[in-house]
């Protein structure tokens, strides 16, 4: 259960946070602040995805059977980055 929480639920929270900011009305945060916060969330998510992919690749080289969890975390963390590119 701890592995699922660390590798699926916590990265998914970044995705939910990004989409909750991106889908808020402009009147709530303003256009500039909403875009800036969404960009910062996508940037942090992208940097975390890079760290996760490095850890996953190290595990793959060492033939660690648990490295697939790091790859799964990377795929979840890349979603806000792709959404930012599409929405921009």
C-alpha positions as CSV (number, residue, x, y, z in Angstrom):
1,X,0.0,0.0,0.0
2,X,2.9,2.4,0.8
3,X,4.3,1.8,-2.7
4,X,1.0,2.7,-4.4
5,X,0.7,5.8,-2.3
6,X,4.2,7.0,-3.1
7,X,4.3,6.1,-6.8
8,X,0.7,6.7,-7.9
9,X,-1.3,8.8,-5.5
10,X,1.3,11.5,-4.7
11,X,2.2,12.1,-8.4
12,X,-1.5,12.1,-9.3
13,X,-2.0,14.9,-6.8
14,X,0.3,17.1,-8.9
15,X,-1.9,16.3,-11.9
16,X,-5.1,17.1,-10.1
17,X,-3.6,20.3,-8.7
18,X,-2.6,21.4,-12.2
19,X,-6.0,20.8,-13.7
20,X,-7.8,22.4,-10.8
21,X,-5.7,25.6,-11.3
22,X,-6.1,25.4,-15.1
23,X,-9.8,25.0,-14.9
24,X,-10.6,27.7,-12.4
25,X,-12.4,30.7,-13.8
26,X,-10.3,33.8,-14.7
27,X,-12.3,35.9,-12.3
28,X,-11.0,33.9,-9.3
29,X,-7.2,34.2,-9.8
30,X,-6.8,36.4,-12.7
31,X,-5.3,35.5,-16.0
32,X,-1.7,36.2,-15.2
33,X,-1.6,34.5,-11.8
34,X,-3.5,31.5,-13.0
35,X,-1.1,30.9,-15.9
36,X,1.9,31.5,-13.7
37,X,0.7,29.0,-11.0
38,X,-0.1,26.4,-13.7
39,X,3.3,26.9,-15.3
40,X,5.1,26.5,-11.9
41,X,3.1,23.3,-11.2
42,X,4.0,21.9,-14.6
43,X,7.6,22.9,-14.2
44,X,7.9,21.2,-10.8
45,X,6.1,18.2,-12.2
46,X,8.5,18.0,-15.1
47,X,11.6,18.3,-12.9
48,X,10.2,15.6,-10.6
49,X,9.6,13.4,-13.7
50,X,13.2,13.8,-14.8
51,X,14.4,12.7,-11.3
52,X,12.0,9.8,-11.4
53,X,13.2,8.6,-14.8
54,X,16.8,8.8,-13.7
55,X,16.0,6.6,-10.7
56,X,14.1,4.2,-12.8
57,X,16.9,3.9,-15.4
58,X,19.4,3.2,-12.7
59,X,17.1,0.5,-11.4
60,X,16.7,-1.0,-14.9
61,X,20.4,-1.1,-15.3
62,X,20.8,-2.9,-12.0
63,X,17.9,-5.3,-13.0
64,X,15.8,-4.1,-10.1
65,X,12.3,-5.5,-10.5
66,X,10.8,-2.5,-8.7
67,X,12.0,0.0,-11.2
68,X,8.7,-0.2,-13.1
69,X,7.1,1.8,-10.2
70,X,9.5,4.7,-11.0
71,X,8.6,4.6,-14.6
72,X,4.9,4.7,-13.7
73,X,5.5,7.7,-11.5
74,X,7.2,9.4,-14.4
75,X,4.3,8.8,-16.7
76,X,1.9,10.3,-14.2
77,X,4.1,13.3,-13.6
78,X,4.5,14.1,-17.4
79,X,0.7,14.6,-17.8
80,X,0.8,18.3,-16.6
81,X,3.7,19.1,-18.8
82,X,1.9,17.7,-21.9
83,X,-1.3,19.5,-20.9
84,X,0.6,22.7,-20.5
85,X,2.1,22.4,-24.0
86,X,-1.4,21.6,-25.4
87,X,-3.1,24.4,-23.5
88,X,-0.4,27.0,-24.3
